[in-house]
Amino acid sequence: MGMNAAQTLLQSGAPQDVALECGGETLTYEALRQGVRRSAGAWQALGLRRGERVIVMAPDSIDWVVAYLGVIWAGGVAIGVNPRLAMSELAPIVSESEVVFIWCEADIEPPIRQLLAELALPTVLVASGADASAWAGQLARSAEVDPLLQEAEAPALWIGTSGTTGASKGVVHAQRVALQPHSFASGLLQLSATDRLYASSKLFFAYALGNSLLAGLRAGATVILDRQWPDPQRVLEMVRQHRPSLFFCVPTLYSKMLQSGLAMQLRDCGIRHCVSAGEGLPGPVRKAWLEATGLAIVSGYGTSETMCLMLYCQDDSGLLQVSPQVQLRFASDVEPAVPQRVWLHSSSVALGYWKRPQAQADGFLDGWYCPGDMFLRRSGGYLEFAGRIDDMLKISGRWVSTLWVEQALASAAGDSVSQLACVGVQTAEGLTALSLLLVAAPQQQAVARQRIQAGIEALPGYRRPRWLHWVSALPLTATGKLQRARLVAMHQAALTA
């Protein structure tokens, strides 16, 4: 029997329970199901056919969710894209993915329309929110339709990788992605239909899409959305206004909320659990957050390719365990002390990449996914994250992870450093050495230099950076993650400055 991911996501919620909440607007599960059926009818009336791709490019909103799920319900493949993306960055995505429609809001319609004209593509632009817009008119004329059922392995949606180590790749997820996206939250956070989920990240980001929207809808809970971009003050306002019980955030924002003094105001705001993902959670941030809010952070590991969190840590050890409904095996049989890759399997693991045969062969096999990250085996079945393959370096004959260096020096610096990154570079003699790039917190330059120097002196000799570069900012992706692919160039530029 076939399935449809959108139908699967919407089958649990009680009709009168609130499914979505955005600002002062709410939508019940009954109304959401009706809206998605009508949205699917509109997409089919516009000519969308099975397997064709549609970009949804707008701020998070109830309309976003209805349009996005409508694509999948109609048999298409939905692709969420950052609405702040420059047209120069959107162009290769549109061209490579061969999308037939782009759904956007009226304010960004003109530049997209100009881009499509320049590219001479047949892609149809559908704008929402404008007076007498084509989308509003199509919705009004369209009937509700039944979901188009497909094989569990048929494509349902795409996610763009974050681009931390190079060009973004299109990750193709199957209809089965909707079967158990709530396994992490249900198994570890006791997610139920009475919960309210809020992710500070946006829906084009796999972390928010999988662990908040998909998981929340699958459990019949309420998912809280926000059109605005997150910053510490906005997150505080959202929590106070909507009182989520499950809060999904990223380490950078947790840190900024602590530095701004806003974190303590989240006490007694109804949050049961805090989750962190997107990048490693520094131990000092976890400790400071617990002291400020009384809430421990569950740190998770997931990727665009897994959609949901595959590994997690619930304590100060930093050691990871396998999430519920996830299988793990090691990529090679080597000594436990040697960093190695792992293979992960769950219903939310992607089918693979779009038009990336080399990356496909390296990362996917028979329903399993092997990320480009390295782990060390620890006793008791635990794993220690050791960074990406490129982050593992042999220095003086010993393995060094740039992540280990970053964690040690971040702990030594405390709140005197706002950004810190370590990268392996080549010396003039052709040897591998470490370069450290740092951004001091405002008015903390002197303290930061002192603490970093003390932290370096406490490291073993082979883990000490040879170069220190104090810079104004480090490069980040649209999702707020460090663009490590640009660090070597920053080091080289700093040497010649």
GUDOMAR-633409 format. One line per 5 residues: number of its first residue (from 1); their letters; for each residue z, y, x of C-alpha. Coordinates in steps of 0.001 Angstrom, whole numbers, plus 500000, padded with zeros to 6 digits. Example, Ala and Ser with C-alpha at 12.3 -4.5 7.8 and 13.67 -1.06 7.14 Angstrom:
// GUDOMAR-633409
1) AS) 507800:495500:512300 ~ 507140:498940:513670
This chain:
// GUDOMAR-633409
1) MGMNA) 500000:500000:500000 ~ 499168:503482:501256 ~ 501536:506410:501666 ~ 501472:510178:501863 ~ 503928:511964:504155
6) AQTLL) 504409:514934:501812 ~ 505124:512667:498850 ~ 507587:510649:500930 ~ 509444:513802:501980 ~ 509810:515011:498398
11) QSGAP) 510819:511805:496667 ~ 514591:512066:497218 ~ 515668:515508:495988 ~ 517241:515775:492538 ~ 515037:517935:490259
16) QDVAL) 517477:520832:489816 ~ 518897:520816:493361 ~ 517762:523649:495623 ~ 515222:522440:498174 ~ 514349:525727:499914
21) ECGGE) 516130:529030:500329 ~ 514590:532091:501987 ~ 516178:535520:501666 ~ 517003:535961:498000 ~ 514429:533377:496859
26) TLTYE) 515223:529740:496055 ~ 513093:526805:494916 ~ 514329:523594:493304 ~ 512950:520191:494161 ~ 511216:520004:490807
31) ALRQG) 509529:523373:491385 ~ 508672:522437:494991 ~ 506991:519212:493891 ~ 505015:521112:491272 ~ 504065:523791:493794
36) VRRSA) 502901:521258:496370 ~ 500838:519361:493784 ~ 499168:522617:492741 ~ 498709:523672:496369 ~ 497003:520343:497053
41) GAWQA) 494753:520952:494061 ~ 493833:524339:495468 ~ 493022:522873:498888 ~ 490817:520198:497350 ~ 489078:522783:495165
46) LGLRR) 488345:524824:498292 ~ 486661:521770:499760 ~ 489315:520196:501982 ~ 488543:516554:502657 ~ 490560:513643:504016
51) GERVI) 491523:514077:507676 ~ 490297:517665:508006 ~ 492590:520102:509803 ~ 494178:523280:508468 ~ 496089:525858:510503
56) VMAPD) 499098:527436:508778 ~ 499833:530664:510664 ~ 502499:532880:509090 ~ 506225:533651:509256 ~ 508481:530941:507853
61) SIDWV) 508730:531162:504062 ~ 508708:529097:500904 ~ 504976:529826:500563 ~ 504489:528472:504101 ~ 506117:525166:503172
66) VAYLG) 504181:524847:499905 ~ 500839:525537:501617 ~ 501665:523231:504560 ~ 502843:520277:502470 ~ 499953:520880:500076
71) VIWAG) 497503:520243:502912 ~ 499120:516870:503633 ~ 499430:515994:499911 ~ 495676:516658:499560 ~ 494852:514336:502445
76) GVAIG) 494374:516964:505133 ~ 496150:517467:508460 ~ 498482:520478:508739 ~ 498937:522459:511980 ~ 501682:525074:512184
81) VNPRL) 500863:527891:514619 ~ 502987:530758:515912 ~ 502045:533869:513866 ~ 502765:536036:516918 ~ 500159:534253:519001
86) AMSEL) 497603:536531:520632 ~ 494010:536040:519506 ~ 493077:535054:523065 ~ 495550:532159:522793 ~ 494521:531248:519248
91) APIVS) 490828:530981:520154 ~ 491012:527739:522194 ~ 493281:526141:519566 ~ 490822:526884:516770 ~ 487834:525770:518812
96) ESEVV) 489342:522577:520180 ~ 491039:521403:516992 ~ 487914:521986:514883 ~ 489920:523332:511950 ~ 488139:523904:508650
101) FIWCE) 490690:526386:507220 ~ 493230:528898:508500 ~ 495974:529934:506069 ~ 497630:533224:506990 ~ 499220:536304:505474
106) ADIEP) 497225:539432:504765 ~ 498551:541487:507696 ~ 496996:539254:510360 ~ 493827:538452:508419 ~ 491613:541149:510068
111) PIRQL) 492048:540061:513725 ~ 491634:536389:512800 ~ 488499:537150:510806 ~ 487105:539063:513790 ~ 487957:536176:516103
116) LAELA) 486150:533661:513898 ~ 483096:535915:513840 ~ 483122:536181:517645 ~ 483456:532413:518004 ~ 480729:531835:515408
121) LPTVL) 482803:529086:513803 ~ 482461:527928:510193 ~ 486247:527962:509747 ~ 487264:529446:506383 ~ 490073:532021:506370
126) VASGA) 492478:531898:503406 ~ 494868:534835:503126 ~ 498119:534905:501162 ~ 500144:537854:499968 ~ 497328:540347:499475
131) DASAW) 496474:541693:496022 ~ 494019:539364:494308 ~ 493907:537211:497440 ~ 491677:534166:497466 ~ 494710:531884:497829
136) AGQLA) 496618:533345:494881 ~ 493539:533140:492702 ~ 492828:529584:493767 ~ 496392:528535:492986 ~ 496204:530099:489555
141) RSAEV) 492992:528225:488737 ~ 493926:524859:490219 ~ 495502:521894:488502 ~ 498245:519727:489961 ~ 496880:516612:491661
146) DPLLQ) 498274:513254:492720 ~ 498866:512672:496436 ~ 496030:511149:498418 ~ 497473:507892:499758 ~ 496522:506794:503265
151) EAEAP) 497471:504238:505882 ~ 500816:504846:507584 ~ 498970:505400:510874 ~ 496584:508030:509441 ~ 497117:511592:510788
156) ALWIG) 499333:513891:508702 ~ 500159:516844:510957 ~ 499824:518223:514436 ~ 502350:519906:516713 ~ 501406:521972:519754
161) TSGTT) 503381:521141:522897 ~ 505454:524046:524180 ~ 503355:524616:527297 ~ 506312:524678:529693 ~ 504378:522831:532403
166) GASKG) 500804:523865:531627 ~ 498318:524197:528788 ~ 499501:523236:525320 ~ 498282:519912:523902 ~ 497713:518975:520275
171) VVHAQ) 500140:516180:519324 ~ 498894:514092:516381 ~ 501606:512721:514068 ~ 501035:509974:511531 ~ 501993:509724:507852
176) RVALQ) 504949:507559:508909 ~ 506596:510601:510513 ~ 508137:511218:507066 ~ 509862:507829:506820 ~ 513014:508527:508843
181) PHSFA) 513078:512098:510198 ~ 516670:512294:508915 ~ 517956:509311:510919 ~ 519525:511500:513627 ~ 521206:513904:511200
186) SGLLQ) 522263:511169:508775 ~ 523565:508832:511464 ~ 525387:511405:513616 ~ 525992:514464:511432 ~ 526557:512664:508116
191) LSATD) 523672:514546:506487 ~ 523650:514217:502703 ~ 522058:515934:499717 ~ 524970:518379:499584 ~ 524218:519799:503034
196) RLYAS) 522485:523064:503898 ~ 520355:523056:507069 ~ 519436:526128:509102 ~ 517412:526146:512324 ~ 517093:529359:514319
201) SKLFF) 513759:528116:515703 ~ 510569:528493:513672 ~ 508645:525813:511790 ~ 505706:525737:514213 ~ 508238:524347:516731
206) AYALG) 508848:520555:516470 ~ 512631:520974:516792 ~ 512909:522990:513569 ~ 510105:521234:511701 ~ 511371:517719:512326
211) NSLLA) 515138:518048:512426 ~ 515615:520726:509765 ~ 512679:520857:507315 ~ 511513:517236:507351 ~ 515008:515777:507719
216) GLRAG) 516491:518077:505083 ~ 513809:517392:502496 ~ 513894:513643:503139 ~ 517637:513669:502451 ~ 517319:515851:499354
221) ATVIL) 519331:518644:500989 ~ 518769:522418:501061 ~ 516700:523870:503913 ~ 517276:527539:504792 ~ 514304:529540:506079
226) DRQWP) 514027:532991:507614 ~ 510925:535168:507956 ~ 512446:537195:510778 ~ 512490:536278:514450 ~ 515919:535091:515637
231) DPQRV) 518284:537090:517806 ~ 522093:536872:517958 ~ 522694:539470:515244 ~ 520095:537949:512918 ~ 521533:534450:513337
236) LEMVR) 524992:535764:512472 ~ 523601:537474:509361 ~ 521824:534283:508276 ~ 524931:532148:508694 ~ 527103:534626:506807
241) QHRPS) 524613:535006:503959 ~ 523502:531399:503515 ~ 526471:529432:504917 ~ 524652:526430:506383 ~ 526656:523288:507011
246) LFFCV) 524306:522033:509766 ~ 523175:524573:512372 ~ 520293:523869:514796 ~ 519889:526284:517698 ~ 518722:526450:521326
251) PTLYS) 520796:526899:524516 ~ 519416:530361:525284 ~ 520476:531687:521891 ~ 523879:529979:522025 ~ 524411:531708:525373
256) KMLQS) 523285:535112:524082 ~ 525612:534863:521086 ~ 528492:534175:523437 ~ 527560:537033:525767 ~ 527256:539480:522856
261) GLAMQ) 530648:538468:521451 ~ 529151:537378:518127 ~ 529856:533671:518455 ~ 533505:533946:517449 ~ 532438:535488:514139
266) LRDCG) 530917:532145:513132 ~ 534362:530627:512700 ~ 535070:529586:509108 ~ 531479:530231:507981 ~ 530977:526735:506602
271) IRHCV) 529275:525105:509601 ~ 530228:521446:510066 ~ 528036:520633:513047 ~ 526117:522580:515682 ~ 523110:520993:517411
276) SAGEG) 521307:522139:520548 ~ 517875:521060:521804 ~ 514677:522456:523281 ~ 516127:522455:526804 ~ 519267:521267:528560
281) LPGPV) 522596:522641:527304 ~ 524710:523927:530223 ~ 528252:522567:530248 ~ 529857:526033:530458 ~ 527976:527136:527328
286) RKAWL) 529182:524107:525384 ~ 532762:524713:526498 ~ 532669:528448:525728 ~ 531116:527806:522299 ~ 533892:525372:521391
291) EATGL) 536528:527892:522461 ~ 534870:530745:520544 ~ 533995:528938:517317 ~ 536067:525778:517200 ~ 532788:523836:516904
296) AIVSG) 531548:521296:519431 ~ 527794:521259:520069 ~ 525840:518009:519840 ~ 523142:518247:522502 ~ 519918:516396:521700
301) YGTSE) 516785:515361:523563 ~ 513448:515321:521783 ~ 509866:516428:522337 ~ 506850:517502:520332 ~ 505660:513919:520734
306) TMCLM) 508801:512460:519144 ~ 509286:515194:516519 ~ 512959:514264:516101 ~ 515840:513928:518566 ~ 515696:510608:520423
311) LYCQD) 518794:510949:522624 ~ 522057:512834:522214 ~ 525348:513783:523864 ~ 528530:514555:521916 ~ 530925:515375:524759
316) DSGLL) 531254:517281:528025 ~ 529857:514471:530174 ~ 526221:515431:529669 ~ 525385:511718:529457 ~ 522938:510697:526764
321) QVSPQ) 522919:507883:524213 ~ 520092:506549:522075 ~ 519878:508076:518574 ~ 519989:505873:515452 ~ 516738:504044:514625
326) VQLRF) 515395:504642:518159 ~ 514486:501927:520669 ~ 514433:502532:524424 ~ 513157:500588:527402 ~ 512731:501576:531031
331) ASDVE) 509290:502191:532444 ~ 509973:500177:535582 ~ 512545:497776:536967 ~ 514014:499797:539823 ~ 517468:500424:541195
336) PAVPQ) 519752:502304:538765 ~ 520267:505059:541351 ~ 516538:505883:541349 ~ 515323:508358:538682 ~ 512779:506778:536351
341) RVWLH) 510847:507324:533135 ~ 511682:505645:529842 ~ 509716:504467:526808 ~ 510867:505511:523317 ~ 509968:504029:519933
346) SSSVA) 510681:505224:516396 ~ 508765:505982:513209 ~ 508525:509637:514244 ~ 506738:508971:517571 ~ 503265:510510:517511
351) LGYWK) 499932:508732:517569 ~ 498981:510636:520703 ~ 497096:513698:521923 ~ 493904:515257:520645 ~ 491120:514939:523235
356) RPQAQ) 493457:514297:526194 ~ 492536:510731:527286 ~ 494344:510878:530634 ~ 497578:512201:529115 ~ 497178:509716:526259
361) ADGFL) 496946:506769:528632 ~ 499961:508005:530608 ~ 502250:508688:527654 ~ 501405:506393:524734 ~ 501147:502607:524356
366) DGWYC) 501402:500429:521235 ~ 503538:502874:519265 ~ 505787:503760:522214 ~ 505967:507127:523990 ~ 506835:507754:527635
371) PGDMF) 507790:511400:528287 ~ 507250:513019:531659 ~ 510995:513327:532146 ~ 513180:511335:534511 ~ 516508:509672:533799
376) LRRSG) 519168:507858:535760 ~ 520898:504767:534405 ~ 524643:505115:534113 ~ 527286:502536:533237 ~ 527893:501784:529592
381) GYLEF) 524247:502188:528663 ~ 524270:505965:529163 ~ 521464:508035:530653 ~ 521593:511141:532809 ~ 518709:513568:532408
386) AGRID) 517197:514306:535831 ~ 514394:516708:534899 ~ 510635:516225:534775 ~ 508667:514152:537258 ~ 507671:517336:539082
391) DMLKI) 511329:518372:539250 ~ 512332:515295:541281 ~ 511920:516047:544989 ~ 512575:514198:548239 ~ 514409:516559:550614
396) SGRWV) 515796:515295:553911 ~ 515080:511770:552685 ~ 517219:512107:549555 ~ 516324:512586:545891 ~ 517072:516034:544518
401) STLWV) 516560:517188:540950 ~ 516006:520902:540491 ~ 517920:520457:537230 ~ 521027:519349:539130 ~ 520850:522460:541291
406) EQALA) 520356:524699:538249 ~ 523321:523184:536428 ~ 525643:523523:539425 ~ 524708:527139:540114 ~ 524732:528128:536438
411) SAAGD) 528264:526787:536219 ~ 529251:528758:539327 ~ 527652:531972:538043 ~ 529094:531862:534540 ~ 528056:534824:532409
416) SVSQL) 527052:536934:535422 ~ 523539:535391:535382 ~ 521378:535457:532258 ~ 518466:533346:533600 ~ 518203:530921:536493
421) ACVGV) 515521:528469:537644 ~ 515033:526279:540696 ~ 511604:525097:541860 ~ 510311:522968:544700 ~ 507910:524721:547097
426) QTAEG) 506175:523970:550385 ~ 507386:525514:553647 ~ 505030:526754:556342 ~ 505628:523432:558099 ~ 504495:521479:555031
431) LTALS) 507982:520320:554071 ~ 509564:520525:550609 ~ 512272:523095:550025 ~ 513979:524773:547078 ~ 513478:528293:545799
436) LLLVA) 515876:529889:543321 ~ 514803:532618:540904 ~ 517531:534506:539065 ~ 518096:537295:536561 ~ 521492:538984:536718
441) APQQQ) 523256:539916:533503 ~ 523432:543670:532813 ~ 525931:545450:535094 ~ 526775:542121:536766 ~ 524509:542209:539818
446) AVARQ) 527235:542334:542458 ~ 529371:539677:540787 ~ 526318:537467:540256 ~ 525331:537602:543929 ~ 528853:536737:545005
451) RIQAG) 529224:533803:542608 ~ 525778:532385:543368 ~ 526439:532526:547106 ~ 529737:530693:546629 ~ 528012:528123:544426
456) IEALP) 525303:527492:547030 ~ 527865:527023:549786 ~ 529599:524384:547644 ~ 526406:522309:547386 ~ 525467:519550:549840
461) GYRRP) 523077:520892:552464 ~ 520018:519076:551129 ~ 520536:520598:547648 ~ 520811:524208:548829 ~ 517927:526581:547995
466) RWLHW) 516218:528067:551035 ~ 515082:531178:549136 ~ 516786:533359:546509 ~ 514723:535796:544468 ~ 516413:538225:542086
471) VSALP) 513842:539157:539435 ~ 513779:541169:536212 ~ 512866:538246:533925 ~ 511643:534653:533964 ~ 508546:533618:531980
476) LTATG) 509211:531990:528602 ~ 507020:530217:526068 ~ 506715:531359:522450 ~ 509552:528981:521596 ~ 511850:530507:524232
481) KLQRA) 511583:527716:526816 ~ 511084:528344:530517 ~ 507451:528225:531695 ~ 508046:526160:534805 ~ 504346:526035:535657
486) RLVAM) 504534:529712:536650 ~ 507577:529510:538934 ~ 505788:528641:542181 ~ 503503:531641:541746 ~ 506554:533833:541106
491) HQAAL) 508124:532540:544323 ~ 504977:533291:546301 ~ 504701:536760:544795 ~ 508323:537463:545663 ~ 507733:536433:549287
496) TA) 504933:538962:549675 ~ 506547:541765:547665
